[in-house]
Amino acid sequence: MPDRRVFFTGGGGFIAAHTIPLLTERGYSVRIFDNMTRGDRDRVGEFVATGKVELVEADVRYGGAVREAIRGCTHVIHFATVSINKSIADPHESIDINMTGNHNVFAAAAAEGVQRLVFASSASVYGEPRKLPMHEDDPLNPLTPYCISKRAGEDLLGFYQRRSGLSWIALRFFNVYGPGQRIEAYYTSVINHFIQRLRAGRPPLIDGKGEQSMDFVHVTDLAKAVVRALESERDCVPINIGTGIDTSIATLAKLLIDAVGVDVEPEFNPRDVLVSRRAADITRAREILGWEPEIPVEQGMRALVESYG
Ligand SMILES: NC(=O)c1ccc[n+]([C@@H]2O[C@H](COP(=O)([O-])OP(=O)(O)OC[C@H]3O[C@@H](n4cnc5c(N)ncnc54)[C@H](O)[C@@H]3O)[C@@H](O)[C@H]2O)c1
């Protein structure tokens, strides 16, 4: 197989930790580009020890560093980002990392002539959906600097496609969950909060009426979609990556009560929520990537609870 090397920004993070083993199994070598503000050093150390992965510890805000490190790479996965909650608290930092960072990576990828760039976009580009399931051609209404940068990132990819023939796919991830996720992850933090409380014998505390829903997609399934996007024949489109199933928070609470095995009822706490319902239309993921989620939410949540030991 010809030398295939992935330049992987944010490669020290949660989703990357599940994606990198799939890449090395398929014969890619991986150059992680991560400033390690949220990276998992132990996990990255294990990857580097295989001899197939290297770490460049640097910041996507520095275009020169990106341009230098991307040299010799045939593929790009761009994940480096600051999270949605940090983007609300500090829009300046968010715009800097997410907008300038996106541009540095896309411009460098175009200049290097890489074969494919996969960008981690987000379901949050839709804002409050008008209908379910959410389709890629639905109107976009990003509400925070993080979401705005994801949408702008998709637009910028279009620019480098037109100007330099850059081949890209933007994956609009829905609510990713699974082992190794940080406790404070914005949407999915609810899973960890519920599990922590249940393990202490306390009831889950539900924001609002528990009617708000999410489309929980397991990180193992999602990582497969990332690799498919790197290799698909069709390109230059956004693609939803979810399951198509909206799970209400009240349902999630019940699932986790069963998974942990405690005899409690959820408690309710009135509060406004940013996006109330989510479910992905995944027709395009099926057609273009030949991808199908395989882990039902009940099974994924049970496995997550078991991974806590
Ligand atoms: N987890 C989800 O539910 C979800 C949903 C939608 C989209 N996404 C997107 O998927 C991607 C990966 O998410 P994740 O959950 O693995 O996130 P994560 O926070 O675990 O990983 C992000 C990585 O980026 C690195 N990073 C941050 N700022 C950087 C900078 N300035 N320069 C270089 N590296 C920097 C961090 O150190 C970290 O290792 C992100 O782009 C995220 O926006 C995630």
The ligand as a Tripos MOL2 file, in Angstrom:
@<TRIPOS>MOLECULE
LIG
   44    48     1     0     0
SMALL
NO_CHARGES

@<TRIPOS>ATOM
      1 N1        -18.1690   15.0320   21.2910 N.am      1 LIG1
      2 C1        -19.2830   15.4340   20.6490 C.2       1 LIG1
      3 O1        -20.4330   15.1270   21.0510 O.2       1 LIG1
      4 C2        -19.1750   16.2600   19.3870 C.ar      1 LIG1
      5 C3        -20.3480   16.6480   18.7430 C.ar      1 LIG1
      6 C4        -20.2660   17.4220   17.5880 C.ar      1 LIG1
      7 C5        -19.0230   17.7560   17.0890 C.ar      1 LIG1
      8 N2        -17.8800   17.3770   17.7420 N.ar      1 LIG1
      9 C6        -16.5890   17.7840   17.1810 C.3       1 LIG1
     10 O2        -15.7260   16.6630   17.0490 O.3       1 LIG1
     11 C7        -14.3800   17.0660   17.2400 C.3       1 LIG1
     12 C8        -13.7190   16.1850   18.2810 C.3       1 LIG1
     13 O3        -14.4590   16.2880   19.4980 O.3       1 LIG1
     14 P1        -13.9800   15.6010   20.8460 P.3       1 LIG1
     15 O4        -15.2070   15.3320   21.6390 O.co2     1 LIG1
     16 O5        -13.0260   14.5090   20.5500 O.co2     1 LIG1
     17 O6        -13.2150   16.8530   21.5240 O.3       1 LIG1
     18 P2        -11.9910   16.8920   22.5510 P.3       1 LIG1
     19 O7        -12.0980   18.1800   23.2910 O.co2     1 LIG1
     20 O8        -11.8720   15.6150   23.3060 O.co2     1 LIG1
     21 O9        -10.7300   16.9870   21.5580 O.3       1 LIG1
     22 C9        -10.3300   18.2000   20.9840 C.3       1 LIG1
     23 C10        -8.8000   18.2170   20.9490 C.3       1 LIG1
     24 O10        -8.3800   19.4350   20.3490 O.3       1 LIG1
     25 C11        -7.2520   19.9170   21.0500 C.3       1 LIG1
     26 N3         -7.1480   21.3700   20.8820 N.ar      1 LIG1
     27 C12        -7.9440   22.3290   21.4490 C.ar      1 LIG1
     28 N4         -7.5260   23.5470   21.0860 N.ar      1 LIG1
     29 C13        -6.4560   23.3590   20.2680 C.ar      1 LIG1
     30 C14        -5.5850   24.2400   19.5740 C.ar      1 LIG1
     31 N5         -5.7470   25.5640   19.6670 N.pl3     1 LIG1
     32 N6         -4.6050   23.7180   18.8210 N.ar      1 LIG1
     33 C15        -4.4220   22.3690   18.7320 C.ar      1 LIG1
     34 N7         -5.2070   21.4820   19.3770 N.ar      1 LIG1
     35 C16        -6.2070   21.9760   20.1380 C.ar      1 LIG1
     36 C17        -7.4820   19.5180   22.4940 C.3       1 LIG1
     37 O11        -6.2700   19.4430   23.2510 O.3       1 LIG1
     38 C18        -8.1520   18.1420   22.3380 C.3       1 LIG1
     39 O12        -7.2110   17.0750   22.3900 O.3       1 LIG1
     40 C19       -14.4230   18.5480   17.6000 C.3       1 LIG1
     41 O13       -14.1700   19.3270   16.4520 O.3       1 LIG1
     42 C20       -15.8480   18.7480   18.0640 C.3       1 LIG1
     43 O14       -16.2730   20.0760   17.8740 O.3       1 LIG1
     44 C21       -17.9380   16.6320   18.8740 C.ar      1 LIG1
@<TRIPOS>BOND
     1     1     2 1
     2     2     3 2
     3     2     4 1
     4     4     5 ar
     5     4    44 ar
     6     5     6 ar
     7     6     7 ar
     8     7     8 ar
     9     8     9 1
    10     8    44 ar
    11     9    10 1
    12     9    42 1
    13    10    11 1
    14    11    12 1
    15    11    40 1
    16    12    13 1
    17    13    14 1
    18    14    15 2
    19    14    16 1
    20    14    17 1
    21    17    18 1
    22    18    19 2
    23    18    20 1
    24    18    21 1
    25    21    22 1
    26    22    23 1
    27    23    24 1
    28    23    38 1
    29    24    25 1
    30    25    26 1
    31    25    36 1
    32    26    27 ar
    33    26    35 ar
    34    27    28 ar
    35    28    29 ar
    36    29    30 ar
    37    29    35 ar
    38    30    31 1
    39    30    32 ar
    40    32    33 ar
    41    33    34 ar
    42    34    35 ar
    43    36    37 1
    44    36    38 1
    45    38    39 1
    46    40    41 1
    47    40    42 1
    48    42    43 1
@<TRIPOS>SUBSTRUCTURE
     1 LIG1         1 GROUP 0 **** ****
